[in-house]
Structures are given as structure tokens and as C-alpha cells.
Amino acid sequence: MEQNKQLSIVIPTYNRADFLDYSLEVHIPLLEKYNIQIFISDNASTDNTREIVSKWMKEYKFLSYYQNETNIGPDANFEKALKLPDTEYIWLLSDTYQIPDDGISYLLSTIEKSGQD
């Protein structure tokens, strides 16, 4: 089972472990249908973000975690997160945003159609 080369999800976060835990619980079932990678860019959280991500990494092999040594600010963390994937498209996702159930299939279909033009 290979990772999806078209789309990755990046989630920058800072001290929002509860939101992130819920986000991963909701999104992993949607993303695993398509082997879409998830990249978490942790801006030096002091809560249990690392433990939450470690728990989900055991469930989903296409989940990667990166933690900044110091807090570099939200904009720099967003920029860093966007540089992690090597896919054609990247979806920057807030740790509180919820992708609609048909959102991934709709987006991949749109990507496929745009490649045919």
C-alpha cells in the first residue's frame, strides 16, 4: 500500500492536543481510503500533543510528526508545515477544521479532472 502522491494534509498545531485528537479521530478514516499522508507540525507544544500523535501513529502509518525545538510563531509554523510534503497538492488544515465526509473524494476528483485539461 503506497502513499497518495497527489494530496497531503498538513496540520500546524500548538497546545491544542484535545482538538488535534478529535481531528485525527475524524479524519484518519476519511484519509486512509486514499492513503493520504498527514503531517503534524507542532510549534513546541507544552501539553500532551506528542502523546496524542504517537497514539494515532500506531493506527495510521501515513501520519508524520514534527516538533519545533522552540515556538517559531504561527506563520513560520504554517510555512514549515507546508514544506513537509512532496505531493502535488497540499491541504493546510486547521486543527479545529473538519473535512466533510465527501470532501476528499470531491477534491481528488477535481484534481483528476484538472489534469485532463
C-alpha positions in Angstrom: 0.0 0.0 0.0 1.7 3.2 -1.2 1.0 6.7 -0.1 -1.0 9.0 -2.3 1.3 11.2 -4.5 -1.4 13.7 -5.3 -2.5 15.1 -2.0 -1.2 15.5 1.6 -2.8 17.2 4.6 -0.7 19.4 6.9 -1.9 20.4 10.3 0.0 23.0 12.2 -0.7 23.0 15.9 0.2 24.5 19.3 -1.1 23.3 22.7 -4.4 22.0 21.3 -4.0 18.3 22.0 -7.7 17.7 22.6 -8.7 19.4 19.3 -6.0 17.5 17.5 -7.0 14.2 19.0 -10.6 14.7 17.8 -9.4 15.9 14.4 -7.3 12.8 13.8 -10.1 10.6 15.0 -12.5 12.1 12.4 -10.0 12.5 9.6 -8.0 9.3 9.6 -10.9 7.1 8.5 -11.5 9.6 5.6 -7.9 9.7 4.5 -7.0 6.1 4.9 -9.3 5.2 2.0 -6.9 7.1 -0.3 -3.6 6.6 1.6 -3.2 10.3 2.1 -0.4 11.5 4.3 -0.9 13.7 7.3 1.9 15.9 8.6 1.6 17.5 12.0 3.8 20.5 12.6 3.9 21.0 16.4 5.1 24.5 17.4 6.8 23.4 20.6 3.6 22.5 22.5 3.9 22.1 26.2 0.7 19.9 26.6 0.4 16.2 25.6 0.3 16.8 21.8 3.2 14.4 21.3 1.5 11.6 23.1 -1.8 12.2 21.2 0.1 12.0 17.9 2.1 8.9 19.0 -1.2 7.2 19.8 -2.5 7.9 16.2 0.8 7.0 14.5 0.2 3.4 15.8 -3.2 3.4 14.0 -2.2 5.2 10.7 1.2 4.6 9.0 0.9 7.7 6.8 1.0 10.1 9.8 4.2 12.1 10.4 5.0 14.3 13.4 7.5 17.2 13.5 8.1 19.3 16.6 9.9 22.6 16.6 12.5 23.0 19.3 11.1 26.4 20.2 7.9 28.3 19.3 8.6 30.0 16.0 5.2 31.7 15.8 2.1 30.6 13.9 3.1 32.0 10.4 6.5 30.4 10.4 5.0 27.1 11.7 2.4 27.2 8.9 5.2 27.8 6.3 7.3 25.0 7.8 4.3 22.6 7.7 3.7 23.4 4.0 7.3 22.4 3.2 7.0 18.9 4.7 5.0 17.0 2.0 6.3 16.2 -1.5 2.9 15.7 -3.1 1.4 17.6 -6.0 -1.2 19.3 -3.8 -1.2 20.2 -0.1 -4.3 21.0 2.1 -3.4 23.2 5.0 -5.9 22.2 7.7 -6.6 23.9 11.0 -6.6 21.6 14.0 -10.2 22.6 14.5 -11.5 22.2 10.9 -13.5 19.2 9.9 -13.4 17.9 6.4 -16.9 17.0 5.1 -17.4 13.2 4.5 -17.3 13.6 0.8 -14.6 16.3 0.8 -11.6 14.1 0.0 -13.3 12.2 -2.9 -14.6 15.6 -4.3 -11.1 17.2 -4.1 -9.4 14.2 -5.7 -12.0 14.0 -8.4 -11.4 17.8 -9.1 -7.7 17.2 -9.2 -8.1 14.4 -11.6 -10.4 16.4 -13.9 -8.0 19.4 -13.9 -5.2 17.1 -15.1 -7.2 16.0 -18.1 -7.5 19.6 -19.4 
